[in-house]
Amino acid sequence: MQATKLKNVRRTRRKIGIRKNVIGTPDRPRLSVFRSLTHIYAQIIDDHSGRTLAAASSVQDKVAKGGNKEGATVVGKILAERAKAAGISKVAFDRSGFKFHGRIKALADAARKAGLQF
């Protein structure tokens, strides 16, 4: 099995384990993060109704440095602003099987600084 395929299989297993415990409710929706090699995506989801309440990404929002920590910080700030506009202040953080460091941590810290609680 190729190394990248094995890496994705392990991440998917971790993601499933995380999703058993992290569920988005109307009171506390789930903040889901996905990181690719070049961009980062984040969305706030209410799992009960199956709706995305707020979203931000380095692609849509034309973040110049979407593939590094600075870009992740900008996306985190934008997401927190959109969440506040939608009336959301508390979220459950879903790292989607990624380690909590680097770009994932930068996005989470920026969202916390901008007012989201998790």
C-alpha positions in Angstrom: 0.0 0.0 0.0 1.4 3.4 -0.9 2.4 5.8 1.9 -0.1 8.5 1.0 -3.0 6.0 0.7 -2.1 4.5 4.1 -1.9 8.0 5.6 -5.4 8.9 4.4 -6.8 5.6 5.7 -5.4 6.3 9.1 -6.8 9.9 9.0 -10.2 8.6 8.0 -10.2 6.1 10.9 -9.3 8.9 13.4 -12.0 11.1 11.8 -14.7 8.4 12.4 -13.5 8.0 16.0 -13.8 11.8 16.6 -17.2 12.0 15.0 -18.6 9.5 17.4 -18.2 12.0 20.2 -18.4 15.4 18.4 -21.9 16.2 17.2 -23.2 19.5 16.2 -26.5 20.6 17.9 -28.6 23.7 17.3 -27.2 25.1 20.6 -23.6 24.1 19.9 -22.9 23.4 16.2 -19.8 21.6 14.9 -16.9 23.6 13.5 -15.4 21.2 10.9 -11.9 21.9 9.4 -10.3 20.4 6.3 -6.8 21.1 5.1 -5.4 20.3 1.7 -1.9 20.9 0.5 -2.7 24.3 -0.9 -5.9 25.5 1.0 -7.8 25.3 4.2 -11.6 25.1 4.6 -13.8 25.5 7.7 -17.6 25.3 8.2 -20.0 25.4 11.1 -22.6 22.6 10.8 -25.8 21.8 12.6 -25.9 18.0 12.3 -29.5 17.7 13.5 -30.9 19.7 10.5 -27.9 18.9 8.2 -27.3 22.5 7.4 -24.1 24.5 7.1 -24.6 27.7 9.1 -21.4 29.5 8.2 -18.4 28.7 6.1 -15.0 30.2 5.1 -12.1 29.0 3.0 -8.9 30.2 1.6 -10.3 29.6 -1.9 -13.6 31.5 -1.8 -12.3 34.4 0.3 -9.2 34.9 -1.9 -6.7 34.5 0.9 -3.3 35.0 -0.7 -1.5 32.6 1.6 -4.1 29.8 2.0 -1.6 27.0 2.4 0.2 28.3 5.5 -0.5 29.4 9.1 -1.1 33.0 8.1 -3.8 32.0 5.6 -5.4 29.7 8.3 -5.4 32.6 10.7 -7.3 34.8 8.2 -9.8 32.0 7.5 -10.4 31.6 11.2 -11.1 35.3 11.7 -13.5 35.4 8.7 -15.3 32.3 10.0 -15.8 33.7 13.5 -17.2 37.0 12.0 -19.7 35.1 9.9 -20.6 32.9 12.9 -21.3 36.0 15.0 -23.4 37.4 12.2 -25.4 34.2 12.2 -25.9 34.4 16.0 -23.4 31.6 16.9 -21.0 32.0 19.8 -20.3 28.4 21.0 -19.1 25.5 18.8 -17.7 22.0 19.1 -14.4 21.7 17.3 -14.0 18.9 14.8 -10.4 18.6 13.6 -11.4 15.8 11.1 -8.6 13.5 12.0 -5.8 16.0 11.5 -3.3 16.6 14.3 -4.0 19.7 16.4 -0.9 21.7 15.3 0.2 24.0 12.5 -2.6 25.3 10.3 -5.4 23.6 12.3 -4.2 25.2 15.5 -3.7 28.6 13.9 -7.3 28.5 12.6 -8.7 27.5 16.0 -6.7 30.1 17.9 -7.8 32.9 15.4 -11.5 31.8 15.8 -11.1 31.9 19.6 -9.5 35.3 19.5 -12.4 36.6 17.3 -15.0 35.4 19.9 -15.9 31.8 19.3 -16.0 29.6 22.3 -14.9 25.9 22.2 
